[in-house]
Amino acid sequence: MASGKDKLVDGLYGLGWAGVKKLPEPAAAALGRKIADVAWKRRGKSVLRLESNLARVVPDAGPERLRALSQAGMRSYMRYWMESFRLPAMDPRRFGTDVTMKDEHILREALASGRGVIVALPHLANWDLAGAWVTGHLGIPFTTVAERLKPESLYDRFVAYRESLGMEVLPHSGGAAFGTLARRLRSGGLICLVADRDLSSSGVEVDFFGATARMPAGPALLAQQTGAALLPATLYYGDAPKMYGRIHPEVEVPADGTRADKTAAMTQAVADAFASGIAEHPEDWHMLQRLWLDDLEERP
């Protein structure tokens, strides 16, 4: 049975989906900025963690610069939510005008090859809008994985929301997701995975902005097992409603080495692509959790 807190969280998200999409777009944007600024001024754990993460990305930033970055980061984060609440009601024709993707031809050519394609993204700007661009503008369905959230009703809302945009959503928990993703790739399909944080025992250690973090092995393992093309992608916001992105060159499977060696090298290459995009637009990186291993060791 759901707890009172779970019911409250689910109710707030439900209110967001029901209410925000009915607001005029400027009003929704203004509401998002207001909520972001209130949260930023309270200096809660999430804001402080965001600021700590940004200090690694921009190591030469002083206190004033970091505070400005974290405020911009919270506004970017709330812009993500306001946009996401409105996406199901948005005219699909806008996906082609609101989103501009550099080197889109890399994705199109990989899909045309019939090998299957894995697009790996970090938590930059609005990855749901990027997914809507794929389904609504390119007209290509894809499969993704979602973390099981609590309460269960909240997870169900996320799944229904993403499926309404044309995505197939698999639960992250359990071992069945990997096999389903592999089948989709072998049939020439597209999968998209947010892949800049993995604190499980299967996470691959990478050098990320000069310190060790863990990122998921799944994208590299799937590419090795199925022969699919592994393409990192990064995103950033322009002036509303514009969002921009880049499809990075394919991460090739190394010719030599063990499976673990290949997985480590490929995951590091993905991390390097993510770092390039995050360094250019740090305010659009929505990482409000611990990521680096030495930050995890700070916990009592």
SEROZA-452206 format. One record per residue: x, y, z of N, C-alpha, C in turn; residue in three letters. Coordinates in pm, whole numbers, padded with zeros to 5 digits, always signed. Atoms other than C-alpha are relative to their C-alpha. Example, Ala and Ser with C-alpha at 12.3 -4.5 7.8 and 13.67 -1.06 7.14 Angstrom:
+00089-00119+00000+01230-00450+00780+00090+00120+00000ala;-00082-00119-00006+01367-00106+00714-00077+00109+00073ser;
This chain:
+00085-00120+00000+00000+00000+00000+00089+00124+00000met;-00080-00122+00011+00133+00345-00091-00008+00080+00129ala;-00004-00083-00119+00243+00565+00198-00060+00137-00031ser;+00051-00135+00021+00110+00916+00252+00094+00084-00083gly;-00099-00076+00077+00435+01060+00115-00007-00040-00147lys;+00007+00046+00138+00410+00842-00197-00122+00057-00071asp;+00123-00054+00059+00053+00954-00256+00016+00149-00030lys;-00021-00142+00022+00159+01317-00218+00087+00024-00122leu;-00090-00015+00116+00446+01280-00466-00074-00030-00129val;+00075+00036+00120+00223+01105-00717-00103+00106-00033asp;+00100-00103+00024-00045+01368-00671+00060+00126-00058gly;-00066-00120+00052+00200+01652-00734+00040-00018-00146leu;-00035+00025+00140+00328+01491-01054-00126-00003-00086tyr;+00126+00002+00075-00029+01426-01162-00053+00140-00024gly;+00044-00139+00015-00113+01791-01100+00083+00070-00107leu;-00086-00059+00102+00188+01890-01310-00044-00038-00139gly;+00041+00043+00133+00084+01679-01604-00136+00056-00039trp;+00135-00047+00033-00279+01785-01581-00006+00150-00015ala;+00015-00144-00004-00224+02152-01506+00094+00078-00090gly;-00098-00080+00072+00097+02272-01668-00026+00000-00150val;+00020+00004+00145+00008+02153-02017-00117+00086-00046lys;+00111-00088+00036-00303+02371-02004+00039+00148+00007lys;-00044-00139-00010-00104+02686-01927+00053+00050-00133leu;-00072-00056+00116+00006+02922-02204+00150-00022+00018pro;-00142+00034-00007+00367+02847-02288+00082+00103+00080glu;-00076-00096-00081+00507+03177-02148-00030-00011+00149pro;+00036+00013-00141+00316+03123-01823+00066-00123+00061ala;-00066+00120-00049+00453+02771-01787+00149+00024+00021ala;-00143-00029-00011+00807+02895-01849+00027+00089+00122ala;-00017-00090-00114+00766+03175-01592-00019-00076+00132ala;+00022+00081-00119+00629+02928-01337+00123-00085+00031leu;-00120+00082-00019+00930+02701-01392+00115+00081+00057gly;-00109-00085-00051+01175+02987-01336-00025+00038+00146arg;+00032-00037-00138+00991+03090-01019+00028-00115+00095lys;-00024+00117-00086+01000+02739-00874+00149-00025+00014ile;-00144+00022-00003+01368+02705-00969+00069+00099+00093ala;-00066-00102-00082+01464+03033-00802-00031-00019+00148asp;+00034+00027-00140+01277+02947-00482+00084-00116+00054val;-00079+00116-00042+01448+02607-00465+00147+00036+00014ala;-00142-00039-00002+01788+02762-00542+00031+00083+00124trp;-00024-00086-00116+01755+03024-00268-00004-00077+00131lys;+00007+00079-00123+01674+02757-00009+00129-00079+00024arg;-00130+00065-00014+02014+02595-00074-00014-00139+00062arg;+00021+00137-00048+01884+02243-00013+00107-00095-00050gly;-00102+00100+00033+02082+01921-00058+00020-00013-00151lys;-00012+00019+00145+02005+01890-00429+00074+00117-00064ser;-00067-00117+00056+02117+02246-00503+00148-00002+00035val;-00140+00007-00041+02437+02203-00303+00075-00109-00075leu;-00065+00108+00075+02509+01875-00478+00023+00044-00145arg;-00018-00052+00136+02452+02036-00818+00120+00094-00005leu;-00111-00095-00002+02693+02313-00723+00134-00073+00016glu;-00122+00079-00018+02951+02059-00605+00040-00071-00128ser;-00030+00065+00128+02922+01868-00932+00050+00099-00103asn;-00043-00101+00096+02954+02186-01134+00141+00049+00030leu;-00136-00042-00036+03271+02274-00941+00104-00091-00064ala;-00092+00091+00068+03432+01966-01098+00004+00030-00150arg;+00008-00027+00144+03314+02060-01446+00070+00131-00035val;-00060-00132+00021+03431+02422-01413+00093+00027+00118val;-00085-00006-00119+03726+02390-01171+00057+00137+00031pro;-00056-00133-00026+03844+02748-01212-00107+00102+00038asp;+00108-00092-00036+03505+02897-01120+00007+00036+00147ala;+00005-00045-00137+03496+03105-00804-00141-00015+00057gly;+00131+00017-00065+03204+03106-00554-00114+00071-00072pro;+00108-00073+00067+03005+03374-00740-00037-00067-00132glu;+00025+00068+00127+03042+03195-01074-00074-00131+00023arg;+00067+00127-00029+02939+02864-00917-00146+00022+00039leu;+00138-00029-00039+02630+03018-00758-00083+00039-00122arg;+00072-00037+00122+02534+03173-01092-00027-00123-00086ala;+00018+00123+00077+02587+02838-01264-00108-00089+00061leu;+00100+00087-00063+02379+02650-01008-00139+00058-00014ser;+00131-00061+00023+02096+02903-01040-00047-00026-00143gln;+00035+00031+00139+02106+02865-01418-00032-00147-00016ala;+00026+00144+00007+02121+02489-01367-00137-00037+00052gly;+00134+00028-00053+01807+02487-01153-00108+00050-00096met;+00097-00049+00099+01627+02700-01411-00007-00095-00120arg;-00003+00096+00110+01737+02458-01683-00075-00127+00039ser;+00066+00122-00050+01619+02164-01472-00151+00017+00002tyr;+00144-00022-00003+01276+02318-01417-00056+00025-00139met;+00045-00011+00140+01256+02409-01786-00026-00139-00056arg;+00022+00138+00042+01296+02036-01849-00137-00050+00045tyr;+00128+00050-00051+00997+01959-01627-00118+00071-00065trp;+00112-00072+00062+00775+02233-01766-00022-00045-00144met;+00012+00048+00137+00851+02121-02121-00056-00142-00004glu;+00042+00139+00002+00803+01756-02037-00148-00014+00032ser;+00142+00004-00030+00464+01818-01880-00084+00040-00121phe;+00075-00050+00114+00360+01993-02201+00018-00084-00127arg;-00032+00072+00123+00511+01752-02454-00117-00080-00058leu;+00107+00080+00061+00211+01516-02491-00105+00083-00073pro;+00100-00085+00064-00008+01812-02592+00061+00087-00110ala;-00067-00086+00097+00250+01971-02824-00024-00050-00143met;+00013+00034+00142+00201+01980-03201+00129-00069-00046asp;-00122+00071+00040+00446+01714-03334+00081+00072-00107pro;-00075-00073+00102+00538+01947-03620+00105+00091+00061arg;-00097-00087-00066+00720+02162-03366+00132-00071+00029arg;-00123+00071-00033+00973+01887-03294+00107+00025-00106phe;-00096-00025+00107+01132+01955-03629+00053+00141-00003gly;-00043-00140-00001+01154+02331-03571+00064+00040+00132thr;-00054-00036-00131+01224+02349-03198+00133-00069+00029asp;-00121+00077-00025+01504+02089-03208+00088+00000-00125val;-00099+00004+00108+01817+02122-03423+00114-00092+00042thr;-00100+00100-00035+02057+01828-03425+00115+00004-00099met;-00119-00003+00084+02409+01872-03558+00044-00143-00032lys;-00048+00132+00047+02546+01579-03758-00108-00107+00010asp;+00113+00093+00004+02202+01422-03779+00025-00112-00100glu;-00024+00100+00105+02331+01238-04086+00069-00124+00056his;-00065+00117-00060+02542+01012-03863-00105-00099+00049ile;+00108+00086-00049+02225+00878-03701-00077-00061-00117leu;+00077+00051+00114+02037+00847-04031+00078-00109-00074arg;-00080+00098+00073+02324+00662-04200+00016-00129+00078glu;-00011+00120-00081+02367+00424-03909-00129-00080-00003ala;+00128+00070+00006+01996+00342-03911-00020-00065-00137leu;+00017+00054+00135+02000+00294-04288+00085-00124-00024ala;-00087+00117+00017+02279+00037-04251-00066-00130+00046ser;+00071+00118-00046+02037-00199-04076+00067-00072+00116gly;-00073+00065-00107+02285-00278-03798-00069+00013+00136arg;+00049-00038-00131+02076-00135-03519+00085+00113+00055gly;-00070-00117-00051+02171+00182-03331-00031+00018+00149val;+00011-00036-00141+02235+00264-02965+00040+00146+00013ile;-00032-00139-00030+02215+00634-02879+00012+00013+00151val;-00024-00018-00143+02368+00709-02537+00007+00150+00031ala;+00007-00142-00034+02292+01045-02372+00028+00021+00148leu;-00005-00040-00141+02377+01222-02046-00126+00077+00038pro;+00114-00077-00048+02127+01414-01834+00019+00148-00038his;-00017-00136+00050+02165+01725-02051-00130+00050-00063leu;+00118-00065+00059+01877+01963-02139-00121-00093+00010ala;+00124+00078-00008+01565+01763-02232+00010-00123-00089asn;-00014+00125+00075+01627+01404-02337-00135-00055-00044trp;+00133+00041+00046+01251+01342-02357-00039+00075-00127asp;+00026-00077+00122+01220+01622-02613+00083-00056-00115leu;-00081+00063+00104+01508+01463-02804-00066-00129-00048ala;+00071+00122+00040+01313+01136-02799-00122+00031-00084gly;+00117-00041+00080+01002+01316-02926+00043+00046-00139ala;-00055-00039+00131+01219+01462-03206+00023-00125-00086trp;-00025+00124+00075+01318+01107-03305-00131-00060-00050val;+00126+00064+00040+00962+00973-03307-00088+00092-00084thr;+00092-00092+00067+00776+01285-03419+00054+00063-00126gly;-00060-00066+00116+01022+01441-03664+00062-00101-00096his;-00060+00102+00087+01228+01149-03792-00096-00113-00032leu;+00098+00106+00023+00931+00914-03764+00054-00138+00030gly;-00065+00127-00033+01142+00639-03605-00036-00039+00143ile;+00026+00046-00136+01016+00441-03305+00129-00049+00066pro;-00118+00052-00068+01268+00342-03041-00039-00056+00136phe;+00019+00063-00130+01305+00153-02716+00094+00065+00100thr;-00083-00056-00105+01433+00292-02389-00028-00074+00130thr;+00012+00064-00131+01467+00189-02025-00027+00108+00103val;+00033-00097-00105+01315+00368-01724+00021-00065+00135ala;-00018+00047-00137+01414+00332-01361-00135-00012+00068glu;+00124+00016-00075+01136+00196-01144-00004+00101+00114arg;+00013-00105-00099+01020+00489-00931-00102-00039+00105leu;+00101+00017-00105+00830+00495-00606-00071+00132+00018lys;+00088+00116+00000+00538+00509-00576-00014-00062-00139pro;+00016+00070+00126+00457+00254-00847-00088+00078-00096glu;+00089-00078+00086+00181+00481-00974+00076+00111-00072ser;-00081-00103+00064+00444+00747-01047+00077-00059-00118leu;-00068+00069+00110+00645+00499-01255-00097-00023-00115tyr;+00100+00025+00103+00325+00411-01441-00030+00129-00078asp;+00023-00128+00068+00270+00781-01518+00113+00028-00099arg;-00114-00024+00088+00622+00811-01661-00006-00089-00123phe;+00008+00094+00113+00575+00501-01876-00109+00043-00097val;+00110-00040+00087+00237+00616-02007+00034+00128-00076ala;-00041-00125+00064+00379+00962-02078+00095-00025-00115tyr;-00098+00025+00106+00675+00831-02277-00060-00084-00112arg;+00064+00079+00105+00465+00574-02460-00092+00087-00085glu;+00087-00089+00078+00228+00855-02562+00081+00077-00105ser;-00088-00067+00096+00529+01008-02742+00056-00097-00103leu;-00044+00098+00099+00592+00686-02936+00119-00084+00041gly;-00113+00078-00048+00857+00523-02718-00046-00132+00061met;+00020+00123-00074+00869+00162-02601+00086+00008+00126glu;-00069-00019-00126+00963+00170-02232+00009-00132+00075val;-00024+00121-00076+01119-00122-02046+00042+00036+00142leu;-00046-00029-00136+01166-00135-01666+00147-00033+00016pro;-00144+00018-00021+01527-00105-01552+00029-00123+00083his;-00026+00112-00091+01497-00369-01280-00023-00133-00072ser;+00012+00133+00061+01536-00735-01367+00093-00013-00119gly;-00095+00025+00108+01749-00900-01634-00062-00005-00137gly;+00066+00017+00129+01489-00909-01910+00026+00115-00096ala;-00015-00117+00086+01557-00558-02040+00114-00018-00099ala;-00116+00014+00088+01901-00642-02182-00032-00089-00118phe;+00036+00091+00109+01767-00934-02385-00095+00063-00099gly;+00094-00068+00090+01480-00728-02523+00071+00106-00084thr;-00075-00101+00074+01715-00445-02617+00085-00065-00110leu;-00082+00070+00100+01945-00691-02794-00084-00046-00118ala;+00088+00044+00110+01652-00830-02994-00040+00117-00088arg;+00038-00117+00079+01545-00481-03099+00116+00041-00091arg;-00116-00040+00080+01898-00406-03218+00026-00099-00113leu;-00026+00101+00105+01937-00732-03409-00101+00012-00115arg;+00099-00021+00105+01620-00644-03599+00017+00136-00068ser;-00027-00129+00064+01776-00311-03700-00061+00119+00068gly;+00070-00107-00070+01598-00103-03439+00092+00099+00068gly;-00069-00108-00071+01696+00202-03236-00033-00010+00148leu;+00024-00014-00143+01743+00219-02860+00073+00125+00048ile;-00058-00121-00056+01815+00533-02658+00012-00017+00152cys;-00026+00024-00141+01971+00516-02311+00068+00120+00063leu;-00068-00101-00079+02053+00787-02057+00108-00073+00080val;-00109+00089-00041+02397+00665-01954+00117+00071+00066ala;-00113-00067-00065+02599+00907-01741+00009-00028+00149asp;-00009+00030-00143+02538+00755-01397-00042-00144+00024arg;+00032+00139-00036+02551+00395-01274+00078-00034+00126asp;-00065+00028-00127+02621+00322-00911-00008-00147+00037leu;+00008+00143-00028+02561-00053-00939+00137-00064-00008ser;-00127+00074+00002+02832-00315-00906+00046-00028-00142ser;-00036+00026+00139+02823-00359-01285+00046+00125-00074ser;-00043-00124+00063+02910+00005-01354+00148-00003-00034gly;-00140-00005+00046+03234+00073-01543+00064+00128+00051val;-00071-00118-00048+03486+00307-01383+00062+00076-00117glu;-00052-00087+00106+03576+00601-01607+00064+00122+00064val;-00054-00130-00039+03787+00913-01577-00094+00106-00055asp;+00100-00098+00040+03538+01199-01581+00033+00132+00068phe;-00043-00129-00053+03659+01556-01539+00107-00018+00109phe;-00115+00014-00087+03973+01429-01367-00019-00085+00124gly;+00024+00088-00114+03815+01194-01112-00079-00121-00048ala;+00061+00126+00040+03666+00845-01114-00150-00001+00027thr;+00145+00018-00011+03295+00790-01177-00035-00136-00061ala;+00046+00124+00063+03091+00488-01282-00111+00031-00099arg;+00103-00012+00102+02886+00468-01599-00042-00140-00044met;+00052+00133+00032+02672+00181-01727+00077-00070-00112pro;-00067+00082+00101+02832-00101-01923-00092-00037-00114ala;+00097+00049+00097+02511-00173-02114+00021+00045-00144gly;-00017-00042+00140+02567+00044-02424+00117-00070-00070pro;-00116+00064+00061+02915-00099-02487-00022-00150-00017ala;+00026+00144+00010+02806-00457-02416-00098-00031-00112leu;+00098+00021+00107+02506-00428-02646+00064+00015-00138leu;-00067-00021+00129+02723-00292-02927+00088-00120-00035ala;-00085+00116+00025+02968-00581-02888-00081-00124-00035gln;+00078+00123+00016+02699-00846-02867-00082-00002-00128gln;+00093-00004+00114+02479-00727-03154+00060+00059-00127thr;-00056-00068+00117+02710-00535-03388-00063+00133-00029gly;+00067-00130+00020+02496-00222-03345+00100+00114+00012ala;-00081-00121-00010+02644+00125-03385-00030+00071+00132ala;+00014-00073-00126+02705+00305-03054+00032+00147-00025leu;-00014-00143+00030+02649+00681-03096-00028+00082+00126leu;+00031-00095-00107+02690+00925-02805-00072+00122-00059pro;+00068-00123+00040+02469+01234-02821+00000+00096+00118ala;+00007-00101-00105+02475+01559-02625-00099+00109-00043thr;+00105-00098+00024+02213+01835-02593+00030+00128+00076leu;-00005-00124-00079+02187+02195-02480-00115+00090-00042tyr;+00110-00092+00024+01923+02462-02454+00046+00127-00069tyr;-00011-00135+00050+01898+02774-02665-00111+00082+00064gly;+00113-00077-00048+01649+03053-02606-00128-00078-00027asp;+00124+00077+00014+01308+02897-02548-00074+00040-00128ala;+00008+00143-00032+01171+02698-02717+00110-00084-00066pro;-00099+00073+00078+01490+02600-02902+00088-00090+00088lys;-00099+00089-00059+01705+02302-02810+00089-00052-00112met;-00098+00045+00097+02019+02193-02988+00067-00128+00049tyr;-00072+00121-00038+02216+01872-02994+00102-00038-00105gly;-00102+00050+00091+02494+01682-03157+00004-00152+00008arg;-00027+00143+00007+02526+01322-03271+00150-00017-00019ile;-00145+00018+00007+02886+01223-03203+00035-00121-00087his;-00041+00115+00082+03085+00981-03421-00013-00132+00076pro;+00018+00132-00060+03041+00610-03362+00119-00039+00087glu;-00102+00059-00085+03232+00451-03076+00022-00143-00049val;-00029+00130+00059+03398+00156-03244+00038-00102+00107glu;-00045+00109-00087+03455-00183-03080+00148-00023-00026val;-00143+00022+00021+03832-00222-03024+00026-00138-00062pro;-00033+00127+00067+03994-00492-03236+00059-00101+00095ala;-00071+00090-00089+04196-00638-02950-00045+00019+00144asp;+00030-00008-00143+04153-00711-02581-00114-00091+00040gly;+00109+00080-00053+03916-00902-02358-00131+00077-00010thr;+00130-00066+00001+03548-00828-02341-00002+00115+00101arg;-00004-00104-00103+03607-00632-02020+00085+00118-00046ala;-00086-00108+00051+03890-00435-02183-00074+00084-00103asp;+00074-00071+00103+03672-00347-02479-00111+00085+00060lys;+00109-00073-00064+03382-00248-02257+00052+00124+00071thr;-00058-00114-00071+03607-00023-02047+00040+00110-00098ala;-00045-00100+00097+03757+00148-02353-00118+00071-00066ala;+00116-00060+00065+03419+00205-02518-00076+00091+00096met;+00071-00083-00097+03257+00336-02200+00077+00127+00029thr;-00079-00121-00016+03547+00576-02153-00018+00095-00117gln;+00022-00084+00119+03498+00701-02510-00136+00070+00007ala;+00132-00062-00019+03129+00761-02435+00009+00111+00105val;-00016-00100-00105+03224+00945-02114+00072+00124-00052ala;-00072-00114+00056+03467+01164-02308-00092+00085-00088asp;+00096-00074+00083+03191+01258-02556-00097+00078+00089ala;+00088-00069-00094+02958+01340-02266+00070+00121+00061phe;-00074-00108-00065+03228+01550-02100+00015+00121-00092ala;-00014-00112+00093+03276+01758-02414-00127+00083-00005ser;+00127-00072+00004+02907+01846-02426-00032+00070+00131gly;+00028-00059-00132+02877+01908-02051+00090+00121+00024ile;-00094-00111-00021+03187+02131-02046-00044+00124-00078ala;+00046-00114+00081+03039+02349-02322-00126+00064+00057glu;+00128-00052-00052+02700+02384-02147-00026-00060+00138his;+00014+00062-00132+02744+02296-01778-00133+00031+00068pro;+00125-00037-00065+02427+02480-01676-00116-00089-00043glu;+00108+00087+00047+02219+02229-01875+00018-00145+00043asp;-00022+00137-00050+02359+01921-01696-00077-00016+00130trp;+00091+00014-00114+02089+01807-01454+00046-00115+00089his;-00053+00103-00089+02304+01604-01215-00008+00052+00143met;+00026-00046-00136+02159+01670-00871+00027-00110+00102leu;-00034+00110-00089+02293+01345-00723+00151-00019+00003gln;-00141+00034-00007+02632+01212-00620+00036-00084-00122arg;-00043+00072+00119+02828+01081-00916+00140-00058+00016leu;-00138+00045-00010+03200+01060-00842+00019-00089+00123trp;-00017+00098-00106+03324+00776-00625+00049+00063+00130leu;-00047-00061-00125+03507+01000-00378-00110+00082+00068asp;+00116-00063-00064+03179+01188-00320-00084-00103+00073asp;+00075+00107-00064+03010+00859-00240+00065-00042+00130leu;-00072+00040-00121+03279+00781+00016-00019+00098+00114glu;+00024-00099-00106+03184+01099+00206-00116-00040+00091glu;+00118+00035-00079+02864+00934+00328+00044-00071+00128arg;-00035+00068-00125+02876+00825+00695-00038-00147-00005pro;
